[in-house]
Amino acid sequence: MLLLSTNLITSCKGKPKDADITAAIQQKITTPGVSVSVKDGVATLTGEVKSESDKASAETEAKAVEGVKSVVNNITIAAPPPPPAPVIISADDALTKGINDLLKDYSTVKADVKDGVVTLTGDIKKTALPKLMMALHALKPKKVENKLTIK
């Protein structure tokens, strides 16, 4: 009976515990965002990664750990970030109308619009320039070329 008990202890000692396997996988996996759990030698991977190759890499690394019988890969791949919002540039006709309305208050300033670019010429007081520029940019031109003479 004593011999049987010694063999039982030896065989239990030779089989890695789930907690030890979990720790070994966590040390081996280099992909951020992956969580590991192990039950009866079956490793389950969860979390979110950036790419399919990150997902496959985590699975490969987990399978290489001693004591892992199989791997259940429940890792998801993050959706790519949305593209930046398109820059809206007003059409020349709309810009010209908006600028003409705006320049009624600035009799010494002239504006020319071509392909979304507003070119300012003439004279303006230094104190009036910031207000004019803010109002022009609100009309969403492609660019404002300031060739004004500041008084």
N, C-alpha and C positions, 0 to 999 in steps of 0.2 A: 504494500500500500504506500509505503514511503517513497518507493521508486516512482510510482505513478504520479504522486504529488510533485516530485522533482521535475518530471517531464512536463507536467502541466505548467509549472512556473516557467520553465525554459521556453516552452512554445508560446506562452503569453508574452514573455519578455522579447522574443524575436519578432513579434508582429507589432509594427508601429501603431501608436494610438492615434485616433482621429485628431486630437488636439495637436500632436506633434506634426502630423501631416499638414494640418492647416498652417501652422507656424512656418514649416519649411516652404510651402507654396507661397505664402505671403512674402517671405524673404526672396524667393526666386523671381516672382513676377515683377517686372520693371515698368509695366504699363500703369500709369496713374488712373484712378477711378474704378479699380476692380476690387470687389470684395470676394472673399472665399469662405465656404463652409464645407466641412467634410463629415460624412456619416457613413460608417462601415466601409471606409476606403473610397467612397464615391465623392469626388470633389465637385461642388457646384459653384460656378463663377457667375457673379452678377455685377451690375454697374453699367456705366456708360463710357464709351471710348470715342476717339475722334475718327477712327477708320476701321475698315475690315481687316487690314493687316495688324492693327493693334489687338483686335479681337482674337485673330488666329494666333498671334504671338503669345498672348496670355494663356490660351489653351495648350499650346505646345509646351510652354514652360511648366504648366501644372502637370501635364502628363509625364514629364521627365522626373518628377519627384518620386522617390522610393515609397512604396506603400499605396500609391494611387492606383485603384482598379480601373476607374473610368472617370471621365470628366463630362459634366453637363454644363454646356456653355450657354448661359442665359444673358450674356452681355449684349447690350443694345448699342447701336452706333448713333452718335449725336447727329441731329439734322444740321446741315451747313448753315452758317449765319445768313440772314437775308441780305440780298444785294443792297448797296446804298441807294437811297432814294434818288431818282433822276433829278438833275438840276433843270428847273423849268425856266426857259428863256422866252420872254414875250416876243411875239411877232412884231416886225417893224411897224406895221400899221397901228397896232395897239400901243406900242411904245411912243410913236409919234404923237398920237392923240393925247396920251397921258402926259407927255412932256410938254406939249403945247398948252394944256390946261395948267400945268405946274408953273410954267415960265411966265404966265400972265402977271405973277407977283414979282418977277425979276426982269424988268424991261431992258436991262443992259446985257442980258445973257442970251446967247443963241445956241441952239442944239441941232446937230445933224445926226440922223440915225441911218446906219447901214449894217445889215447882217447882225443885228442885235447889239451893235457897238454904238454907244452914244458919245459924240465928241462935242464938248462944251467949248465955246469961244466967247469972248467979250470980257466985261469987267464985273466984279462982284466985291462987296464989302466983306472983309475977313469974318465978321460976326455972322453974316448970312450964309457963308459957305457950308458949315456943317448941316444946317437945316435943309439946304438944297440937296446936298449929297445923300442924306438919309431918305428924302422923298424920292430921289432918282432911283436909289437901290431898291426901294419898295416896289417900283415898277418892273423889277426883275430883268434888267438888261444883261446881255452877255458880259459887257464890260463898259466902264465909264472912263473915257479919256478926258482928263481935266486940263484944258489949255486956257483956262481963265486967267486974267490978270487980276490979282488981288489988290484992293486998295485999302 
